């Protein structure tokens, strides 16, 4: 009997909770044995209730505890989200070299004409086809090298890509003349195998080499008929069509084959810049 009384209290509490969640009120007392049995999830317990009722072993139903719970109305919280104005990037002093495109209206991928409207040390401003807002290239070259002044009257070409390709975050930027002579190039790309890629925007080929005795993975960069093999941190001069260019290899990450399965992200990654420096 004590067991049934305890179960009765639990079932009554469950009915009270269910009514409160549904927004209704619990009746002041249990309506019937069948109602109580129906609320019990255990088949054996249902039968005990029915057997006890048939044998007259149950207390009066009106003596079972009931209860009332008021309907609770919850007002959803409202938070005003103030509009955010994108801020131009600030390149920290600790950064060796980078290019960071910026626009008030995000542009993740573009290939086409680029009209240069202004060029100052570290920032090139222009517009892309079909968009009136300025598009900026914030950049820093290694060792305080300066980019050759751009001709504002000449047409330029721009490729920007910031996307995930084969689970690798690919960041590419190519600024070149209308005939695709490179002026400023930034590449950060990786793969699950040694990096090797030929680019279509300009005649550029990048190939990662296995580490040597010094455990450093070098990278061979070929542009047109000129080539250079660099260690991370190296700069090299190339001459293509009589035009001097400089390539800077920032990083070359190489994972040993027996550790590839434990790597999160790219097993192989290359970050480099190519630019046309001022003479001298």
N, C-alpha and C positions, 0 to 999 in steps of 0.2 A: 504493500500500500504506500509506503514511504517513497518507493521508486516512482510510482505513478504520480504522487503529489509533486515530486521534484520535476518529473517530465512535464507535468501540467504547467508548472511555473515557467519552464523553458519555452514551451510551445506558446504560452500566452505572451511571453516577451517577444518571441519571433513574430507573432501576429501583430503585436503593437508596432514593431519596427517596420514591418511590411506596410501597415496602414499609414504610418508616418511618412514613409518614402513615397507612397502613392498619393499623398495629400489628403487622405481620408482619416476619419477618427475611428478608434477601436471601440466596439460595443462595450457597454458597461459590464457584461458578463458573457461567458461562453454560451453559444447558442445550442449546441448539441454534442453528443459523443462523436457523431460522424464528422462534425466540423473539426473537432480536436484530432481525431484519428487521421483525417485528410491532411492535417498540417504536419504530421509526423513523417519524416523521410524513411523511417525504418519499418519494413513490412511486419516484422515480428512484434514491434511495439504497437502497431495498429491493431493486431489481433488481441494483444493483452488488454487494450482499452475496451474492445468489443466484448471479450470474455468477461471482464470485470463488470461491465454494465449489465450483461445478461444474468450474472449471478447476484446482482444487487450489491456489489462490493464497492461502488463508487460513492464518493460524497455528493451532496446536491450540487448540480452544475452552477447554481447561482452563488455558491460559496467560493468558486474558483476566482482568483484575483483577476480583475479587469484593469482598465486604465484608460485615460484619455490623454492625447497629446495634440496640442494645437498645431495647426498648419504653419510650417515655417516658410517664409518667403525670403529668398536670398536675392539681393540686388547685385547684379554682376558689376565687378570693378571696371572702371573705364579710365584708361590712361591716354592722355593726349601725346601723340608721337609727332614731335616737331620736325618739319622737313629739314633734311641735312643738305648742306651745300658742299659738294666735293671740293677738297682742298688740293692744291698743287703739291706734288711730291717734294720732299726736302731730302737731298742726298747727304748722308752723314759723312763726316770727315774720315771715318774708319773704312768707308767703301773705297776700294781701289779703282774700280771701273764699272760702269753700268749705263744703261739707257732705260728711262722710264717714260713711256708715253702718257699723256694726260689730256683729258677733255672733260668739260662739265657734263657732257652726255657720253656715257661709256661707249667705247668702240673696241670690241674684242677681236674683230677680224676685218681687214680691209686690204684691197689691192687695187691700185689705180693712181691717178694723177694727184700730185701734191703741190699746191701753190705756196711757196715760201713768202711770207709777208714781213718777217723780221728774224734776225739772227744775232744773238749776243753770246758771249762765252758761257757755255753750259745750257743754253736754251735756244731751240729752233721753233719758231711759231709759223703756222700756215693753216691752210684749209684743205679739206678733202672734198671730192666730188659729192654733191648732193647734201652737204651739211654746211650751214652758214657759220656755226660756232667755231672758234679757234681750236686747232689741234696742236698740242705742244710736245716737243721731244726734250725732256730734261736728261742731260747726260754728263758723264764725267769720264775723261780719258786718263789712262795711267801715267804716273810720273809728271803730272801737270802739262802733258802734251796738249797743244791747242789744235782744234780742227781748222782746216783751211776755210777761209771766208766763202760763204755760198753766194752765188750770183742770183739776186732776187728777181732778175728779169728772165732767167732761164727756167724752163719747165723742169719739174722733178717728178720722180716716181716713188711711191711709198708702198711697202708691204708690212702689215702688222698682223701678227697672229698670237693669240694667247688662248690655248686650248689644250685639252687632255687628249692625247693620241696614244692608243695602245697602252693605257694606264700610266702614261708619262706626261708630265706637265711640260708642254712645248711653248717656249717664248721666243719669238722671232721678230726682228725688225730690220728691214732693208730700206735705206734711203739712198737713192741713186739718181743719176741724171736721166733725162728722157731716153737716152740710148743705153741705159743700164750700166753706166760706169759707177761703181760703188763709191759712196761718200761716207756713209756711216752704217755699220752692220753690227747687230747684237744677236747672239744665238745662245740659248740655254736649252739643251735637249738631252734626252737619255733613252735608254732601251734596256732590254733584258739580255742583250748580247753586245759584244764589243761594238762601239758606235762607229758607223760608217754610213755616210750619206752624201749624195750629190744633189746640189740645189739647182732649181730651175730658174730662179729669179735672176741670178748672176752665175757665171761659170765657176762655181765654187764647189770644192770637194773636201770633205773633212773625214779623216780616218784615225781612229784610236788604235794605238799599238800596245801589245802586251808589255807589262813592266819588265825593265831590265834588271841588272844586278843590283841597282840602287832602289829597286821596288817602286820606281816611278813610271807611270804610264804616260808616254809621250803621244803627241798628236801631230799628224802630218796634214798641213793645210795647203791646198793647191788652188790657185786662182789663175785662170788662163794657162799660160805656159810657165808660170813661176810657182815655186813650192818652198815650204820651210817646215822643218820638224822641230816642235817646241816642247819644253817641259812646262808644267804649270808655273806661271809667273814670268815666263819669257816673252820678250817682244822681238819681232823680226821685220825687216823691211823687204817689201816685194815691189817689183816694177812691172806694171802691166800696161802695155800700149804706150810706153813712155811716161806713164803717170805713177808717181811713188805712192805706195800704200803701206800701211803698217798693220800687223796682226798681233794681237795680244791674247795669250791663252791664260785664262784665269784659273780654271780648274779642269782636272781630268780624273774622274773617279772610276776605279776599276775594282770589281769584286772577284776574288778567286772562284773558280768554277765550283769547288766543293762547299762554298758558303752562299751560293745564290739563293737556295731555298729559304734561308734565314733572313734574307734582306727584305725590308719594307720599303717600297718605292723602287727607283731605278737601280739596277745592278751596275749599270755603266752610265756615266753622265759627263757631258762636256759643256763648258761655258767659255765663250771666246768673243772677242770684238775685232772688227776690221774697220779701219778708218783712214781718211786721207789727211795727214798732218800738214801743218804749215811748214814751208821750207826752212831748213836750218837745223 
